[in-house]
Amino acid sequence: MLQFVAAGLVALVLLIVASGWLSKRAATEEAIADARETTWLIAASIVEPALTPELVRQQPAALERFDDFVQDRVMVGDMLRVKLWDENGTIVYSDEPRLIGERFDLGADELAVLAETRSTDAEVSDLSQPENDYENDVGRLLEVYARVTLPDGRPLLFEAYYSYDTVAGRSADVLQAFRPIPIAGLLVFMALTIPLVWVLARRLDEAAAERERLLVAAVEASDAERRRIARDLHDGVVQHLAGISFGASATARELEGSPELARRIETLGTGVRHSLRALRSLLVEIYPPDLRTEGLAAALDDLVAPATAAGVAVDLQVADTAGVRDEAIALTWRVAQEAVRNAVRHGNPTELHVRVTVTDHAVQLVVADNGVGFDPATVPREGHLGLRSLRDLVVDSGGTLVLDSVPGTGTTVRLEIAR
């Protein structure tokens, strides 16, 4: 929820900045369009009716009358300068008398305005141009062109200059009116979305809790079933095999007159005992022992029973684990189970050493064999996730799990975890 709100706020800021930039651009274009429309109206309705052929021939009396007209009727408001050009680039009239009669090359935009009726164009003044020498002291300007026509049909170019600060002010006014719209829309969107996301997050949490409850129920049901199977085997088959083993041994001792038969029966008893050990190990595989009740030593003794039955010399040493927390005992058992299982299945050892020691602060487990060993760097991850997964559990519990193995020299697994 916090991540969504944070991401939403970041997105909101970015959208506000982007919309502000776009809005400012649109507002500026709108202000320039307004200046173009104003210029065209002035040119068509005020300037054009006052044009005379004498003005174009730059007769002094005509220039003086037109200048009075421009000062009185045209240069009002924020208009700062006026120029009239003929199609050859000669300035026919300007409120700056020093420009009258000067000739400058017209650009493509200006020529396009001269060629089209009701055409206008606007651009920021390039004050470095020679025709703008007398505008350098008035700051940034917006120049707008409009086409006007003499009574005989000849076109002239009417040019009006406005302070760009005025255009920027108009843009700011438009922006001020427009800006609250996207911001308000975004805020309303966030206000509507956050409660929906909150409800969705609550539903996801409830669904996750329900899935977890079902998973726990399934695990508990599986554990109960495995416990039932292990109990039935232990109370049934294991007890029967133990009785058969004891009976066979007793019968063999009673057959003193038939040594061959006694040997066979003893052999059968030994085989039953080996099968009994294997079955006890299978029970451990089906359902791990209750470490709190049976103790770690008894559980490890059952664990190494298959190795002993297979002829491996097993050295098991387990210190007293009284006072060690249950989580540490359980993790020690799981690491020992995985290490012993891998040693017997993959290492083909003749010796297996399992040692558990307890210090003031930690429990230490060492499982070492003299088997074929392997190169840990060359073992593929698929199908060999047991110790890797346990390493994650050990690290999460604040312990360390080290695996040492070299081809031909066996494998050693070392675990240390806080007690």
MITORTI-633722 format. One line per 3 residues: number of its first residue (from 1); for each residue x, y, z of C-alpha. Coordinates in Angstrom, 3 decimals, always signed. Layout:
N
NUM	X,Y,Z  ...
***
This chain:
419
1	+0.000,+0.000,+0.000  +2.805,+2.408,+0.913  +4.674,+1.504,-2.274
4	+1.565,+2.230,-4.336  +0.967,+5.564,-2.615  +4.646,+6.539,-3.054
7	+4.598,+5.526,-6.715  +1.311,+7.365,-7.164  +2.711,+10.540,-5.649
10	+5.797,+10.348,-7.869  +3.581,+9.804,-10.904  +1.366,+12.682,-9.756
13	+4.329,+15.047,-9.519  +5.617,+13.955,-12.931  +2.187,+14.395,-14.487
16	+1.775,+17.815,-12.890  +5.188,+18.903,-14.194  +4.490,+17.491,-17.652
19	+0.988,+18.924,-17.812  +2.304,+22.244,-16.538  +4.906,+22.345,-19.291
22	+2.358,+21.404,-21.934  -0.146,+23.841,-20.508  +2.411,+26.642,-20.517
25	+3.299,+25.847,-24.104  -0.370,+25.791,-25.094  -1.000,+29.021,-23.193
28	+1.927,+30.736,-24.929  +0.669,+29.584,-28.310  -2.782,+30.855,-27.395
31	-1.356,+34.258,-26.379  +0.602,+34.497,-29.647  -2.501,+33.499,-31.602
34	-4.389,+36.249,-29.785  -1.695,+38.765,-30.766  -1.903,+37.601,-34.390
37	-5.688,+37.958,-34.392  -5.474,+41.421,-32.811  -2.872,+42.540,-35.364
40	-4.939,+41.274,-38.287  -8.017,+43.097,-37.009  -6.082,+46.359,-36.570
43	-4.466,+45.965,-39.975  -7.706,+45.174,-41.810  -10.116,+47.515,-40.038
46	-7.955,+50.494,-39.066  -4.694,+50.620,-41.027  -5.826,+49.477,-44.472
49	-8.592,+52.131,-44.892  -6.051,+54.861,-44.100  -3.501,+53.809,-46.745
52	-2.924,+56.136,-49.728  -0.642,+56.081,-52.786  +0.988,+59.276,-51.483
55	+2.067,+57.411,-48.352  +3.771,+54.758,-50.475  +5.568,+57.519,-52.427
58	+6.668,+58.795,-48.985  +5.359,+62.335,-49.479  +6.042,+64.313,-46.285
61	+2.496,+65.516,-45.787  +1.084,+61.996,-46.225  +3.684,+60.568,-43.844
64	+2.863,+63.215,-41.228  -0.892,+62.612,-41.475  -0.421,+58.827,-41.277
67	+1.956,+59.138,-38.331  -0.605,+61.196,-36.408  -3.205,+58.581,-37.291
70	-1.003,+55.709,-36.113  -0.101,+57.420,-32.851  -3.728,+58.185,-32.149
73	-5.562,+55.093,-33.432  -3.081,+52.216,-33.875  -0.354,+52.324,-31.224
76	-2.585,+51.756,-28.260  -2.326,+49.236,-25.470  +0.811,+47.107,-25.567
79	+1.827,+47.777,-29.181  +5.326,+49.321,-29.126  +6.303,+49.812,-32.769
82	+4.729,+49.834,-36.241  +6.303,+49.331,-39.669  +4.891,+49.219,-43.195
85	+6.876,+47.367,-45.900  +6.405,+47.149,-49.592  +7.040,+43.919,-51.464
88	+10.588,+45.035,-52.327  +11.606,+45.230,-48.661  +11.490,+49.012,-48.372
91	+10.104,+50.418,-45.134  +7.344,+52.744,-46.334  +6.459,+53.943,-42.856
94	+7.662,+53.460,-39.258  +6.958,+55.288,-36.067  +10.775,+55.439,-35.881
97	+11.430,+58.075,-38.641  +15.047,+56.978,-39.175  +13.832,+53.684,-40.668
100	+11.590,+55.221,-43.339  +13.022,+54.611,-46.815  +15.485,+51.952,-45.614
103	+15.478,+48.695,-47.537  +16.107,+45.222,-46.076  +15.682,+41.736,-47.449
106	+12.378,+40.134,-46.542  +12.386,+36.582,-45.269  +10.395,+33.681,-46.639
109	+7.746,+34.037,-43.923  +7.201,+37.696,-44.653  +6.962,+37.057,-48.405
112	+4.439,+34.284,-47.737  +2.265,+36.717,-45.753  +2.434,+39.252,-48.606
115	+1.302,+36.610,-51.077  -1.793,+35.415,-49.172  -4.897,+37.335,-48.162
118	-5.805,+37.330,-44.450  -2.440,+35.807,-43.699  -0.470,+36.564,-40.531
121	+2.790,+35.410,-38.973  +4.393,+35.899,-35.561  +7.879,+35.333,-34.203
124	+10.228,+36.565,-31.522  +12.239,+39.484,-32.837  +15.858,+38.857,-33.729
127	+17.310,+42.079,-32.315  +20.616,+41.417,-34.063  +19.026,+42.110,-37.463
130	+19.789,+45.574,-38.938  +16.112,+46.534,-39.239  +15.806,+46.084,-35.453
133	+18.691,+48.337,-34.458  +16.336,+50.822,-32.816  +14.509,+48.164,-30.752
136	+17.476,+46.952,-28.714  +16.589,+49.156,-25.741  +13.014,+47.897,-25.291
139	+13.746,+44.275,-24.368  +12.406,+41.061,-25.859  +9.755,+41.655,-28.522
142	+7.154,+39.684,-30.441  +6.742,+40.842,-34.024  +3.519,+40.076,-35.886
145	+2.989,+40.508,-39.647  -0.290,+41.041,-41.487  -1.100,+41.751,-45.123
148	-2.804,+45.037,-46.022  -3.798,+46.318,-49.470  -3.578,+49.745,-51.096
151	-6.630,+51.169,-52.934  -5.007,+50.147,-56.234  -4.627,+46.544,-55.031
154	-0.918,+46.524,-54.270  -0.047,+44.556,-51.074  +1.909,+45.980,-48.168
157	+3.226,+44.239,-45.072  +2.007,+45.638,-41.772  +4.348,+44.793,-38.881
160	+3.481,+45.380,-35.229  +5.802,+44.870,-32.265  +4.588,+43.799,-28.806
163	+6.482,+43.388,-25.583  +7.063,+39.675,-25.042  +6.534,+40.259,-21.334
166	+2.935,+41.163,-22.157  +2.583,+37.960,-24.169  +4.079,+36.020,-21.246
169	+1.604,+37.727,-18.912  -1.315,+36.680,-21.102  +0.128,+33.159,-21.211
172	+0.322,+33.121,-17.426  -3.315,+34.237,-17.187  -4.417,+31.438,-19.504
175	-2.248,+28.950,-17.630  -3.575,+30.086,-14.269  -7.095,+29.376,-15.435
178	-6.186,+26.042,-17.039  -3.721,+24.564,-14.531  -6.220,+23.636,-11.781
181	-8.101,+21.367,-14.204  -5.432,+18.606,-14.656  -4.204,+18.944,-11.071
184	-7.722,+18.607,-9.695  -8.376,+15.670,-12.003  -5.226,+13.885,-10.861
187	-5.990,+14.525,-7.212  -9.531,+13.219,-7.629  -8.131,+10.160,-9.417
190	-5.717,+9.493,-6.544  -8.463,+10.059,-3.975  -10.660,+7.503,-5.742
193	-7.878,+5.015,-6.447  -6.258,+4.800,-3.000  -9.388,+3.410,-1.259
196	-9.827,+0.898,-4.087  -6.217,-0.215,-3.764  -6.661,-0.415,+0.010
199	-9.675,-2.700,-0.427  -7.774,-4.780,-3.004  -4.775,-5.074,-0.683
202	-7.024,-6.187,+2.171  -8.617,-8.804,-0.071  -5.210,-10.019,-1.209
205	-4.094,-10.276,+2.418  -7.225,-12.224,+3.291  -6.722,-14.522,+0.293
208	-3.081,-15.048,+1.253  -4.089,-15.821,+4.829  -6.683,-18.299,+3.576
211	-4.120,-19.965,+1.293  -1.689,-20.147,+4.188  -4.376,-21.659,+6.414
214	-5.192,-24.265,+3.780  -1.509,-25.001,+3.269  -0.976,-25.432,+7.002
217	-4.030,-27.655,+7.164  -2.709,-29.745,+4.269  +0.724,-30.038,+5.886
220	-0.824,-30.978,+9.214  -3.025,-33.570,+7.508  +0.007,-34.963,+5.688
223	+1.978,-35.070,+8.939  -0.912,-36.797,+10.694  -1.138,-39.412,+7.969
226	+2.601,-39.993,+7.952  +2.560,-40.193,+11.735  -0.230,-42.769,+11.586
229	+1.652,-44.889,+9.048  +4.862,-44.665,+11.085  +2.991,-45.561,+14.286
232	+1.277,-48.535,+12.642  +4.566,-49.807,+11.286  +6.315,-49.281,+14.600
235	+3.592,-50.930,+16.674  +2.975,-53.715,+14.159  +5.677,-54.820,+11.744
238	+8.632,-53.513,+13.758  +7.461,-55.236,+16.929  +6.821,-58.503,+15.066
241	+10.251,-58.402,+13.450  +11.851,-57.664,+16.823  +10.029,-60.644,+18.316
244	+11.110,-62.867,+15.435  +14.716,-61.703,+15.891  +14.725,-62.452,+19.604
247	+12.978,-65.794,+19.060  +15.436,-66.821,+16.381  +18.395,-66.000,+18.618
250	+16.853,-67.921,+21.539  +16.071,-70.911,+19.309  +19.611,-70.941,+17.949
253	+21.014,-71.098,+21.472  +18.734,-74.016,+22.333  +19.853,-76.119,+19.338
256	+23.216,-77.111,+20.782  +22.903,-80.580,+19.227  +22.361,-79.230,+15.726
259	+25.063,-76.604,+15.153  +24.329,-76.281,+11.438  +20.651,-75.610,+12.052
262	+21.545,-73.241,+14.892  +23.861,-71.319,+12.537  +21.140,-71.022,+9.917
265	+18.610,-69.783,+12.405  +21.140,-67.285,+13.809  +21.792,-66.101,+10.275
268	+18.072,-65.625,+9.791  +17.917,-63.674,+13.055  +20.806,-61.481,+11.945
271	+19.047,-60.803,+8.642  +15.870,-59.913,+10.484  +17.801,-57.505,+12.707
274	+19.356,-55.858,+9.647  +15.892,-55.554,+8.102  +14.649,-54.129,+11.373
277	+17.367,-51.460,+11.284  +16.493,-50.632,+7.684  +12.818,-50.397,+8.577
280	+13.577,-48.086,+11.505  +15.552,-45.869,+9.134  +12.605,-45.932,+6.734
283	+10.344,-44.807,+9.579  +12.691,-41.896,+10.133  +12.392,-41.017,+6.449
286	+8.591,-41.287,+6.532  +8.211,-39.239,+9.696  +11.130,-37.556,+11.488
289	+11.442,-38.394,+15.158  +10.083,-36.263,+17.969  +13.405,-34.720,+18.920
292	+12.042,-33.201,+22.113  +10.877,-36.613,+23.404  +13.412,-39.059,+21.950
295	+16.409,-36.742,+21.912  +18.895,-35.890,+19.173  +21.241,-38.783,+20.027
298	+18.547,-41.441,+19.548  +17.369,-39.821,+16.316  +20.926,-39.729,+14.905
301	+21.471,-43.339,+15.958  +18.455,-44.345,+13.886  +19.689,-42.122,+11.075
304	+23.066,-43.839,+10.715  +21.600,-47.339,+11.072  +21.385,-47.937,+7.275
307	+25.051,-46.987,+6.910  +25.995,-49.457,+9.642  +23.849,-52.132,+8.005
310	+25.643,-51.459,+4.701  +29.017,-52.152,+6.325  +30.144,-48.555,+6.821
313	+32.165,-47.950,+9.972  +30.123,-45.265,+11.748  +31.553,-43.088,+14.517
316	+28.669,-41.245,+16.230  +29.366,-38.805,+19.061  +26.575,-36.620,+20.401
319	+27.032,-34.233,+23.309  +24.318,-33.474,+25.830  +21.895,-31.021,+24.192
322	+19.968,-30.088,+27.329  +19.196,-26.372,+27.320  +19.570,-26.022,+23.554
325	+16.584,-24.371,+21.884  +14.279,-26.594,+19.826  +14.908,-24.672,+16.588
328	+18.648,-25.320,+16.799  +18.103,-29.037,+17.526  +15.675,-29.356,+14.605
331	+18.014,-27.605,+12.178  +20.963,-29.730,+13.363  +18.902,-32.853,+12.735
334	+17.878,-31.720,+9.232  +21.447,-30.903,+8.203  +22.695,-34.223,+9.615
337	+19.920,-36.101,+7.814  +20.769,-34.494,+4.446  +24.526,-34.926,+4.887
340	+24.320,-38.594,+5.973  +21.846,-39.395,+3.219  +24.104,-37.850,+0.557
343	+27.181,-39.618,+1.953  +25.544,-43.052,+1.870  +23.827,-42.618,-1.498
346	+26.533,-40.808,-3.467  +29.838,-41.051,-1.609  +30.306,-44.860,-1.240
349	+32.323,-44.332,+1.976  +33.850,-46.973,+4.251  +33.940,-44.562,+7.212
352	+31.389,-42.044,+8.409  +31.921,-39.680,+11.329  +29.031,-37.754,+12.888
355	+29.912,-35.469,+15.784  +27.710,-32.986,+17.656  +29.333,-30.662,+20.191
358	+27.762,-27.992,+22.339  +29.613,-24.890,+23.570  +28.450,-22.035,+25.745
361	+27.070,-20.187,+22.747  +26.640,-22.584,+19.837  +25.838,-26.078,+18.597
364	+28.341,-27.550,+16.146  +27.756,-30.469,+13.783  +30.404,-32.203,+11.691
367	+29.514,-34.972,+9.214  +32.601,-36.358,+7.457  +33.096,-39.344,+5.173
370	+36.007,-40.818,+3.238  +33.991,-41.420,+0.082  +34.661,-40.439,-3.509
373	+34.016,-36.737,-2.923  +33.142,-34.276,-5.665  +33.801,-30.778,-6.980
376	+30.999,-28.524,-5.638  +31.517,-26.051,-8.506  +30.616,-28.682,-11.127
379	+27.446,-30.005,-9.481  +24.313,-28.845,-11.356  +21.734,-26.974,-9.312
382	+18.832,-29.103,-10.554  +18.287,-32.111,-8.324  +20.887,-31.070,-5.731
385	+19.002,-28.454,-3.764  +19.003,-30.173,-0.333  +22.046,-28.570,+1.277
388	+21.591,-25.361,-0.730  +18.083,-24.954,+0.663  +19.325,-25.809,+4.167
391	+22.077,-23.223,+3.810  +19.402,-20.561,+3.294  +17.603,-21.734,+6.422
394	+20.850,-21.733,+8.404  +21.735,-18.220,+7.234  +18.222,-16.994,+8.114
397	+18.753,-18.497,+11.598  +22.074,-16.660,+12.017  +24.262,-19.751,+11.589
400	+26.868,-20.952,+9.094  +26.933,-24.056,+6.891  +30.170,-25.022,+5.111
403	+30.600,-27.829,+2.597  +34.152,-29.048,+1.860  +34.746,-31.712,-0.750
406	+37.512,-32.657,-3.153  +37.285,-35.568,-5.602  +38.904,-38.642,-4.057
409	+39.208,-37.271,-0.503  +35.638,-37.422,+0.815  +33.204,-34.768,+1.983
412	+32.832,-32.760,+5.181  +29.773,-30.753,+6.208  +30.119,-28.286,+9.099
415	+27.249,-26.526,+10.801  +27.385,-23.957,+13.573  +24.273,-22.330,+14.997
418	+23.531,-20.377,+18.125  +22.161,-22.578,+20.900
***
